[in-house]
């Protein structure tokens, strides 16, 4: 099983980035996928998630600015981030879980089945 994030980089406030999470080694369409972010010295912050049926949910801090989508044919989940703010600066990780017993945003790090290594997003002028 492998999850590889890409698409991070440096962007000015108000700009956009599109992150991707490419999966391999398992039946991707059966898994729910979460994006979470972490700033050094801070805890992991849940950003958004998408279930196997395509329904999606967002943290209040990104609602209306971020959009998560999945392409099961390509085993990929995308995170479109618009109107970026300096406080969005973090390492963004994707994670998958097969059996969702509670809402994604309530799961702890250890309750996810696999995590990617992350991609750095820096929002700065």
C-alpha positions in Angstrom: 0.0 0.0 0.0 1.3 3.4 -0.9 0.0 6.9 -0.7 2.0 9.7 -2.4 1.0 13.4 -2.1 2.1 16.0 -4.6 1.3 19.5 -5.8 2.6 21.5 -2.8 4.7 24.6 -3.1 5.0 28.3 -2.4 2.0 30.5 -3.3 1.0 34.1 -2.5 -2.0 34.9 -0.3 -5.2 34.6 -2.4 -3.6 32.1 -4.8 -4.5 28.5 -5.5 -2.9 25.1 -5.4 -4.1 21.6 -6.3 -2.8 18.7 -4.3 -3.0 15.1 -5.3 -3.0 11.9 -3.4 -2.1 8.9 -5.6 -2.8 5.5 -4.2 -1.6 2.1 -5.1 -1.6 -1.5 -3.7 -5.3 -1.7 -2.7 -8.9 -1.3 -3.9 -9.0 2.5 -3.7 -12.7 2.9 -4.3 -13.7 1.2 -1.1 -11.8 3.6 1.1 -12.6 6.9 2.6 -9.9 9.5 2.3 -8.9 12.4 4.5 -6.7 15.4 4.1 -5.1 16.6 7.3 -2.3 19.2 7.9 0.3 19.8 10.4 2.5 22.7 11.4 5.8 22.0 13.2 5.2 21.9 16.9 1.4 21.7 16.5 -1.1 18.9 16.4 -2.6 17.3 13.3 -5.5 19.3 12.0 -8.3 17.6 10.0 -9.0 19.5 6.8 -11.6 17.6 4.8 -12.6 14.1 3.8 -14.5 12.2 1.2 -16.3 8.9 1.6 -16.4 6.0 -0.8 -19.9 7.2 -1.9 -18.4 10.6 -2.9 -19.9 12.6 0.0 -17.5 15.2 1.4 -17.1 17.2 4.5 -14.9 20.2 5.4 -13.4 21.9 8.5 -15.0 25.3 9.1 -11.6 26.9 8.5 -11.5 25.8 4.8 -15.2 25.5 3.9 -15.9 27.4 0.7 -12.3 27.6 -0.2 -11.2 24.0 -0.5 -12.7 21.3 -2.6 -12.0 17.6 -2.3 -12.7 15.1 -5.2 -11.8 11.6 -6.1 -11.1 9.8 -9.3 -11.5 6.1 -8.6 -10.4 5.1 -12.1 -7.1 6.8 -11.5 -6.8 5.9 -7.8 -6.4 9.6 -7.0 -7.9 12.1 -4.7 -7.4 15.8 -5.3 -7.6 18.8 -3.0 -8.3 22.1 -4.8 -7.3 25.0 -2.6 -8.4 28.5 -3.5 -8.1 31.8 -1.7 -5.2 30.6 0.3 -4.2 32.3 3.5 -0.9 32.4 5.4 -2.6 30.3 8.1 -3.0 27.5 5.5 0.8 27.0 5.6 1.5 23.4 6.7 2.5 19.9 5.6 -0.6 18.3 4.0 -1.1 14.6 4.4 -3.7 12.2 2.9 -4.9 9.2 4.8 -7.2 6.3 4.1 -9.5 4.2 6.1 -11.6 1.2 5.0 -14.1 0.8 7.9 -15.5 4.2 9.0 -17.0 3.7 12.4 -17.3 7.4 13.2 -17.2 10.7 11.2 -13.8 11.1 9.6 -13.1 14.3 11.4 -13.3 12.5 14.8 -10.8 9.7 13.9 -7.4 9.8 15.5 -4.2 9.3 13.5 -3.9 5.7 14.6 -7.4 4.9 13.4 -6.6 5.5 9.8 -5.2 2.5 7.9 -2.4 4.4 6.0 -0.9 7.8 5.7 1.2 9.5 3.1 4.4 11.3 3.8 3.0 14.7 3.0 3.6 17.7 0.8 4.6 21.2 2.0 2.3 24.1 1.3 3.6 27.6 2.0 1.4 30.7 1.7 3.5 33.8 1.8 4.1 37.1 0.0 
